[in-house]
Amino acid sequence: MAHRYLFLLKIPAAILLIVAADQLLLNGAMGSWFGGLALGWIGLLLAVRPALRRPASLVALGIAAGFALVLAYDPWPLGWALFWSALSIAALMPRIGRFDDAGRWGLRLLAHGLSGPLTPLLDLARLSRRRPQRGGPTPANLLTLLVLPLAMTGLFVALFASANPIIAETLGQVRLPWFGEVVFWGMTLVVVWPSLRPSRWATRVTTLLPRTGMPLPSLPAASLLLSLLLFNLVFAVQNGLDLAFLWSGAPLPKGMTLADYAHQGAYPLIATALLAGLFVLVALRPGSPSAANPAIRRLVVLWVAQNLLLVASSILRTLDYVEAYSLTAFRIAALAWMGLVAIGLALICWRMLAGKSAAWMINANALMAALVLSAASVVDLDATAAAWNVRHAREVGGRGVQLDLCYLSRSGSSALVSLVELERRPLQPGFRDRVRFVRDLQFRMLADAQADWRSWTWRGAQRLATARQLLGLNPPMPAALPPGAFRDCDGSIQLPAPPSAPEPAPTTAASAAEAAAQATEAAVANAAANATPPLTGAASR
């Protein structure tokens, strides 16, 4: 009976979340209220699912609450993905009981997300097949019982509305949901309901995985030794070239710049390091005869060290490319990814030397990735890139390239504080006006967003307050535009195109000859008129 009561209690909880999402999400504005909605979701789960009050689930819910605060500070898709993952782990934890390894939990989360659209339908089917208790009506009988009264009542109300204008006016004020709203309700139910009643398939899917590692054929020791010797030799050539040109600053071959050398090899070298790590994982499992061979172990350690130097060279290549051009959020994420690859290589080597299990290695890598992603959900990478680009721009005496104001404009409010600080520095008048235009555009957009509670965020409020403090009460405005002119994304003034002159009529051969003849006749006549007449006898006298 208690189980049935808890099931019925989950229905109004889901309806409450759907109504809240309908009132807040359908207008399209995303603000700090989204974090409050996430915290309310956690509270409802604790109220209707007592199994989540156990220590393991409470830890996962505490992590989800932390990401809910991140969403309240500044809602972004990464924060939402981390919040959903932590909340889903908490929802599935009562059936698992413990955190075994990240690989299995990744599979469970994938199954949990894919089974979401089917979970409400499966529960509805189970509810319709449930037998009544103590002779009570079944759901099918209850539905049959309600069809006739509801249908006849609706018919009578329609007839009365046609006969009574007051009833008709009252019914006319009732707004039926539009199709898009009904679809949104269904999508919200698909997201919310699995956390209230997760599918059993999401927790049973890991039974398809083998309990132990898959048996792989062992490679002969001689083959491994020869492979590692050749690998170390090839990697030594690549690392030697990087040490000669990238690290020491030696002149590159003619026609190649440092930016070209840096950008061309950063990502292929990371792929090479990943392939090397996969080879060590497959060929040198802890406990295998090859992993116990001293010569092989030394060559593996040397090879992993060369791979770490390769990753370091990739990081330096990216940094050189950033210095030659500019920094973007994507390049910051690439640097973080390269750091994770280096940590993963070190963990693979340590696993072989210390005899750690595969689950230990997966959990260690997952923990590092979770820490990096958590930091990225809090730190605004676009703001970090904008601040770096402003500090190193050529216009302020830096060694970087000319500042890309279009990129700062596309960064939105993330670049506002950096633009304000740039505007306060000594700049050329034309460049200052362009910066002022981009800053004014971002300032007004952020102020409009913060004026509406639906799009208000803590981070936006902090940025707006900092910008107002730096600009003062009457911030300077960009120069007025001439009539018909407009501003480009970098603030440059684009003048309207001048009106085109009418094209001359096409000239044919006949008309050209006629015009030439007329010009000749006119020239002859003009010469005759201007000629001096000869002196006659009478005149001479």
Steps between C-alpha positions, in 0.01 A plus 500: 500500500786734585662422165179584315465823700854604407428424133188719506696773678748516212226601256427842658876551545549453126204727425644768728835491319327510160293805602810677632692426181203619291484832684874561498653332197251560220578873469852413387690713753752316718601647834604414853152367570608186311727408790209551739289265288780242518514531879122458516532183291746361756263587784208324332709188445591488868132545594349226280791251492610407853760261354704803393561595865772237530864615521609405146203674337538802727860543386388499135215740580746729678714511185186568294412786738846645442442501124154648560676794669724523192184523287369770733824696456502473121291237317698326224455162324812352663369576848166345408668183366700459822192566714295243309779242529532543877121496546466187287773324699309583818175369345662171399712456812233324718504206257881487479598585855854617426724665245681213327679653199451792266475283191195314625344821627553659160310211341223532760463873436482436126229237550321729747489781245393278210226330699355832616239533223375144565487513881167689534337274239623182669376619839162588348477152351589341836239716672230389256586131563503536878236288672260680729541457875203365700260508208574858398463613138782452254634802309328375185164465680547845654562651157189328360302629796601860433448507122121537500468765778776715361382477139140588586606781732713650223208481259264675745756775567535560125121527460468739793785712359311536171187605690652723771743780403639522854606135494636544147706804604634316803599199292656732242747621762629145553826457310574156365867401477655534157679211332852619579411532868371143512821378335703693758303336783577160355871581469511623858325183618758291312781680688337512844322166533809273471648670807180419692471145370820394315477213257631165622669455164733790584642308796491153343682597181838451666427128537580477130860597576751234601600501866865463411706645221454362153760235421744641246771307318845552652769632269838329496763673710738527204234675292427744782869574549552569130185714484599710801853548366367627167233713669759666723724565200223666295379704797858609571524648148175695544592620850847595377352721230267661756792562736702653217237729350218536752675507837839656411368753247730396213415648157249295303541396135445775245134580435373357833394714794487398863121534493480256206729253677304533824151476356560217256607238753321569828197275455664213303759468778222468758342226288839328491528513878150354538588218263813430701299485822255256342790279392636487855156419638441212261847348472626543857228401743604475867586141590587397145846350428584792272425755770736318737793503256757757630620604153146552376410698812798734450417553133135571589602757762733665245227499237243650737754768595544579131124519461483744790763713325288473186194629688710780652613595149136503388415734787793725408393495135152616600640772725729623220204505263295695755783750543527543124125538452253512790340298777153346471283292730553201270879528533472515879290182488762342270776581750294345780445190285874470437561517874251219553678291236831550684341396831344197333836388360662532842216299659533227235870468574440497876232234457750271329778563755278472809273223370179702539169377362321635196222634722757703697635656182152579365393659829819706524459635146130565556578692819752721318253563218223581748721752678594671173137510381384633836756779481392578143136525611593776748770690307384702198745395230385776264571762766843348563581509128375859468714618793812334355443642152450853637818484709714372211347694210732690269295817547603518868866418443474123526669242280174352374312568180250778449203463731206319343211716614253285305596200717456709815162616373392138443613412853210704637514623858805281568720766338331805655737562792805444278363751246441758773854456631636528145304819437664663805850446360679743263383409149486650155180709460359286219568172678360640827177591323469147363562350845246741648235391252547128574508571874184712484319228305592230752423729794149578378426135420612390847307782669182401315548134599559587865189720508281190448488258793465207263841568341669641812812314614745549786795507262328754276421721800865492609622587150254784462592644840873484416445665161292780652760562768776530238297710254345743747159661492524642146703258287633641172309406188635405155511760227182577309465341157467695176166463319462153353815359668508197729740318733662166429544233771842649590356850535643633175281751316377385159396789275219457247605430145498814275229513233622347177526723190278412201675278252566644149300360213672218314695614194476316168745518212259703283421750772872534577579577134214751483615669818855519364376656175292757687799586716715546190243728333470706815875536523524613133220751541656635813835542325340682202316739727811589689719545185614867405364613156767608235562873446338649179615799297237739637573398840869551448439845387 
